[in-house]
Amino acid sequence: MSTNSNLTTMRRTVEQLKLEASVERIKVSQAATELQQYCLQNATKDALLVGVPTGSNPFREPRSCSIF
């Protein structure tokens, strides 16, 4: 039985290696350039850079109500 399980493990490993070998790879410099372009294009939508509009902010401070 150990021979069968060993063979099965080897087949899975070969299939995984084939899958990894078929993945398209790019250079780090190209990936960095694309990431920088993406960040610059979407900077106007980034809540960390622009802030959250007060009307749609679920974490805003609650308003106090005072009755006279």
Buried (B, 14 or more C-beta within 10 A) or exposed (E): EEEEEEEEEEEEEEEEEEEEEEEEEEEEEEEEEEEEEEEEEEEEEEEEEEEEEEEEEEEEEEEEEEEE
